[in-house]
Amino acid sequence: MSPRPSHPRGLARFVGPLEARVLERLWQNHPATAKEVWLDIKGKYPLAYTTILTILMRLKAKGLLTAGKRRQALLFSPTSDRATFIHQRLQTFLAELADDFPDDFTTITKDLRGSRRERA
């Protein structure tokens, strides 16, 4: 098993690593039942069905998934596409940085604008 990175990467910056894997799976092919998600993921990640079900219910509680019914099974779908999810998370993150470090944020955004002009 590889060591855990000190800082989360990719989607795991915004949700847990298992939640990120489940979201990626649902963005690729939705709606899906917990069993369908589990069957797709278990080959790469040896997780119990109940673990996947718990992750799906947590993502639903966070407002990231909706759940409808197909006969007796719940069908899960993302509430937004991947690009919208990342855009919203980045907007929130940047707004929080601007609030916490207003002077530094202003300096950095000026530097970024200058470097973009130099590349153009």
C-alpha positions in Angstrom: 0.0 0.0 0.0 1.4 3.4 -0.9 1.8 6.1 1.7 -1.1 8.6 2.1 -0.2 12.0 0.5 0.2 14.8 3.0 -2.3 17.0 1.0 -5.3 15.6 -0.8 -5.2 15.8 -4.6 -7.9 16.2 -7.2 -11.5 16.0 -6.0 -10.3 14.7 -2.6 -9.4 18.3 -1.9 -13.2 19.0 -1.7 -14.6 15.7 -0.5 -13.1 12.5 1.0 -11.1 10.2 -1.3 -13.8 7.5 -1.3 -16.5 10.1 -1.9 -14.4 11.4 -4.8 -14.2 7.9 -6.4 -17.9 7.5 -6.1 -18.7 10.9 -7.6 -16.3 10.2 -10.5 -18.1 6.9 -11.1 -21.5 8.6 -11.1 -20.5 11.4 -13.4 -19.4 8.8 -15.9 -22.6 6.8 -15.8 -25.7 7.8 -13.9 -28.2 7.1 -12.5 -26.9 4.1 -10.7 -27.9 1.9 -7.7 -25.5 1.3 -4.8 -24.9 -2.2 -6.1 -24.0 -0.9 -9.6 -21.5 1.6 -8.1 -20.1 -1.1 -5.8 -19.6 -3.6 -8.7 -17.8 -1.0 -10.8 -15.6 0.2 -7.9 -14.8 -3.1 -6.1 -12.4 -4.2 -8.8 -10.1 -1.3 -8.1 -10.8 -0.7 -4.5 -11.8 -3.6 -2.2 -14.7 -2.0 -0.4 -17.7 -3.6 1.1 -21.1 -2.9 -0.4 -22.2 -1.3 2.9 -19.3 1.2 2.7 -20.4 2.3 -0.8 -24.0 2.6 0.4 -22.8 4.8 3.4 -20.8 7.0 1.0 -23.8 7.4 -1.3 -26.0 8.4 1.6 -23.4 10.9 2.9 -23.1 12.5 -0.5 -26.9 12.7 -0.7 -27.0 14.3 2.8 -24.4 16.9 1.6 -26.7 17.7 -1.3 -24.3 16.3 -3.9 -26.6 13.4 -5.0 -30.3 12.9 -5.5 -31.9 9.5 -5.0 -34.9 8.2 -6.8 -36.5 4.7 -6.9 -36.3 1.8 -9.3 -38.5 -0.9 -7.9 -36.9 -1.6 -4.5 -33.5 0.1 -5.2 -32.5 3.7 -4.8 -31.0 5.3 -8.0 -28.4 7.9 -7.3 -27.5 10.8 -9.6 -25.2 13.8 -9.1 -26.9 17.1 -8.5 -24.4 18.8 -10.9 -21.9 17.8 -13.5 -18.2 17.6 -12.7 -17.3 21.0 -14.2 -20.0 22.8 -12.2 -19.0 21.0 -9.0 -15.4 22.0 -9.4 -16.3 25.6 -10.4 -18.5 26.0 -7.3 -15.9 24.6 -5.0 -13.1 26.8 -6.4 -15.4 29.9 -6.2 -16.0 29.1 -2.5 -12.4 28.4 -1.8 -11.2 31.6 -3.5 -13.8 33.7 -1.7 -12.7 32.3 1.6 -9.1 33.1 0.8 -10.0 36.6 -0.2 -11.9 37.1 3.1 -9.1 35.6 5.2 -6.1 37.2 3.4 -7.4 40.3 1.6 -4.1 42.1 1.1 -2.3 39.0 0.0 -5.2 38.0 -2.3 -5.1 41.3 -4.0 -1.4 41.1 -4.6 -1.6 37.6 -6.0 -4.5 38.4 -8.4 -2.5 41.4 -9.7 0.5 39.1 -10.2 -1.6 36.6 -12.0 -3.1 39.2 -14.3 0.4 40.4 -15.1 1.7 37.0 -15.9 -1.3 36.3 -18.2 -0.6 39.5 -20.1 3.1 38.4 -20.6 2.1 35.1 -22.0 -0.4 36.6 -24.5 
